[in-house]
């Protein structure tokens, strides 16, 4: 592979995402993370980074003629961004066409994450089909995440509420390595507190900021990193729930995650991520995703299940979208804020 080695990193600083996927090789089949990202308000290290680093470690142990075609993983404990993650790679199998690796991520002597991935040497086949790419607005017509945060920070109502302003400022200071454009554009101010119920589908454009090396392995690792963005939140859309609504979201955490890589692509060019949720039950949401290149090729498929917990706050106006017989409209004070 070659998600960047220490020597390469010294010679080339690289993009933000390369820095986020950088590993130190401390022994044979043993790697250590260098930089870990704790998103604002999150319980632990960003799950996509944990996945991307594990795939980077595994890729460093296979011959360059192999390319990852699938990975399956479980999140066991939240990652602590103040302590490096140790990745132990088990070279499970090396065959002529396929190679398998098992990776265990540890902190303070405890397993926090496990991943199994399979690599394939190049093969051609006369059989090929795919789902068609959805027709959505192009990324040039959509605001970036940073532009959306700036919009709300300077909004005459939202930006004037201290707790919202502080949260927006913290998120703007985060070194986000991926340019993300939500195909739904900017929501109305009222929808921040009272999200409308909608079909459990969403679409985002995404690409790494900067130019990446040509090595396909780094592009696969970046896609694994990106695959955790927004996917589980798809299961919330049909319920009109957010961390500002009432009932409000109190926990959203990945349990397991799978990625299938179908064809080569560049992660520093625009990719469309189509996401949908088929089921939410027993405080778990199940979501599926498809990633397309701009010319319509389906290059990656994903699946994820995660924990979803909510709570009702009796002294806060209830979200009018929650149709359970206990609805009440937003009070005067809530309306005035919006």
N, C-alpha and C positions, 0 to 999 in steps of 0.2 A: 504494500500500500504505500499509502504514505501520507496519512494525516500527519501533520508536520512533526518531524523528529526535532530533538533539541538543537542539533547542529544546524538544521535548515532554518529553525526559528531565529537563531542568532544572526544568520546571514540575511534573513528576510523577516521583517516585523509582521507582515501579513495583515489580512482584514480582521475585523472584530470577531467574526465567526471562526476564523482559523485560530485566533487566540483562545476562544472559548472551547475549542476542541483539542487544544494542545495537551500532550501527555509527556511525562517523564518516564523513561524506561529504567526501572531500578533493579531489575534482575530478569532472567529469562522468563517470559510469560507473565511478568509482573509490572504493572504500570501505575502511575500516580497522577492525579489531576493537578492542574496548576491554578486555574481560575474557576470559581464556581459562582453562579448567579442566583441570588435570592430575589425573586420578583416582589415588588411592593405588595404587602398584605398576604403573601404566601406562607404556608406552613414550612416549606422546605425548598431545597434547590429545584430549579426548573426541571421538570421531568424530561423534556426533550433534550436538555444538555446531558443528563445522566445516560440516556439512550445513545446519543451521538458519541459520547466518550467511550462507551462500552463497545460500540461498533468500530470505532477508531482503534481501540486496543486489539480487538479480534483481527482486524484487517492488517495490522502490523505483523501478524503471525502466519499469513498465507502467501503463497506465491502470487506474483503480479498477474498471472494469466487467469486467476480466479476473480470473479465479481460477486458480491453479495446478491442473493435473489430473495431471501426472506429472513426475518428476525421475529422472535416471539419473546416477550419479557413480562416480568411481574415486579411491581413496586411493593416493597415490603415495609420499609420505614422511611420517613422524610429525611432527605439529605441535609446535613449541616454545612452551610457555606463557609464556616470558619475552620473546618478541618478538611484536608485533602481526602479524596475518595481513592481507595486502593482497588485496582481492577486485576483480578486473577483470571488468566485465560487458560482453559483446559483444551488442548488440541485433540478433540474427541475423535476425529477421523480425517484422514487425508487420502482421498481416492483419485482415480484418473479424471473423473468428471465433476465430482462433488467433494467438498470439504466442509466439515462441521466444527464449530467452536462453541464452547460453553463458557460464560463469563460470570463471575461473581463480584459484585461491588461491595466493599466493606468500609465501615468507619468505626473507630474505637473497638475493633474486634468483633463487630456485629455485621451480619449481612443486611444490606438495605435494599438490594436490587439483584435480580438474576436475569440473564439473557442467554438465549440459544440462537445461533444464526447459522445459515447455510450458504455456501459459496458454490458457484458453478463456473466451469471453464466454458468458453464460448462454443455455442452450438447453433446451427441454423435449422429451420423447420418450415415446411410449406404451409403449415396451418397457422392462421393468425386471425383474431377478431378482437374487438373492443367496444365498450360503450362509447357513444358519441359524446364529444365535448359539449357542455351546455353553452347557450348563447347568453353572454353577460356583458356588462359595460367594460370597456377596456381600462387598464390601470391608469392611463394618462388622464382619464376623466374623474378619477376618484381621489379623495384626500388621503394622505399618509396618516399613520397613527399619530405621529408628532403634530401634524396639522390639526387633527381632530382634538388632541389634548390642548393645543394652543387656543382652538376655538372655544372650548368649554372654559378654559382658564380666564378668557376675556369676555365670556358671556355675562351680560348685566345681572343676571340672577344667579346662575350656577357658580361663577367665579367669586361672587360676593359672600358665599357661605363658607366660613373658615375651614371646616373639616373637609369639604370638597376641594377647596383651593389647595390645601396642604397635600392632599392625595394626588392632585393633578401635577403639582410642582415636583413631587417625589418621582412620579412616573416619567416626567420629562427629563429628569436627571439620569435615568437609567441608560446605560450604554447598550441599546438594543441593536444587535447585529443584522437584523432582518427587516427589510422594507415590506410592510404589510398594508394592503389596501382592501378594505371591506367593500364588497360590491353593493351593499345596502346604503352606502354613503353615510351621511350624518343623521342620527335619529333626532327627533324633536326633543326639546328640553324636558317635557313632561315624561317622556318615555324612559328617562334615566331612573326616575323613582317608580314609575308605573309602566313597566314594559308591556307592550301589547302581546297577546297570544298570537302566534303565527305558526305556519307549517315548520316542522323540525328539520329545516334545511338551511344551509348558509354557504356562501361562496366568498373566498378571499383570493386576491393575487398576492404572491410573495416572491421575494428574491433576496439573496444575500447582498449586503451593501459592499461595494467594491468589486474587484476582479479576482477570481479564484484561480489557482493553478489548474493546469489541464488534466491532472490525474483524476480519473473517474471516481476513485475511492473517496476523495474529499467531498465530491458532489453528493455521493450517496450518504455520507455522514451528515452533511448539512441538511439533506432532505429528511433524514431520521430525526434530527434536531427540530426541524420545522413541523414535522408531522404531529407534534403534541400541541401546537398552537391552535386554540379555538375548538378542537375536535369535540371534547367532552361538553363544552358549553352548548353544543347543538341540542342536547337533550333537555335544556332548560327552555327553549324557545316556545314550545307548545304550552308551557305552564305560566308564562308571564312572570318569571322569577328572576331577581338579581340580588346582589348584596345590598341594595338600597331599597328594595321593595318590602312590602309586608303582606304575606310572610316573606322573610328574607332568606337568602342563601347563606348558610353558615359554614358549609364545607363542600369542597369540590376537589376530589383527589383521585388520581389514576390508580386503578388496580392492576390491570394488565393492558398490554399494547402489542400490536402486531403490524409489521410492514412487509409488503411484497414489492420487489423492484423488478419491473418488466423490461425496461429498455433504457439506453443511455440518455442523459440529459445534462444540462448545465444548471446548477443551482444559483448562479449569479445572473441568470436570465429569468424573465417573468414566468411563473408557474401558477396555474389556477388550481386551487384546492376546493373541491366540491365535497360537502359534508352533509350527512343525514343521520337521524336517530330513529331506530326502528322500535325501541322499547325503553320505558322507564318503569321500574318496579322494585320494591323492597329496598329503597334507598340506593338503587344502582341504575345508572344510565348506560345504554349500549349504543355506540355510534360507529359509522363507517365512513370512509373517505376515499376520494379518487383525485390524483394529482395529474394534471395535463400540462404539456408544453403549449406554448402560444400557438403553434401550428396544428394543435388538436390531437397530438399523440398521448395516449394514456400510458404514463411511465411508472406510476407508483400507486398502490392501493393500501389502505390502512383500516384497522379496526381497533376499537378501544372500549373498555368498560371501566367505570369509575364510581366512586361513592358520591352520593348527592344527599346532603342533609339541609333541612330548612327549619326555621322556627317562626312562630307567630308572636308578635309584640303587641300585647293588649292595649298599650297606651299610645300606639301610633296608628294613624288612619290606614285602613286595610287597602290593599291593592284592589281596585275595582274590577280588574280582569279575573280575579279568583272567584269563580261562580260556585259557591258552596252553601249559599243561603245566609252567609254571615257578612256579605259585602256591605260596605258603607263608603260613600264618596269621600274624596280627600277633603279635609277640613280647610277652613279659611286660611289658617297659617301655612298649610302645605301648599295651597294654591298660590299664595302670595310669593312663595319662594320661586315658583316657576313662571 
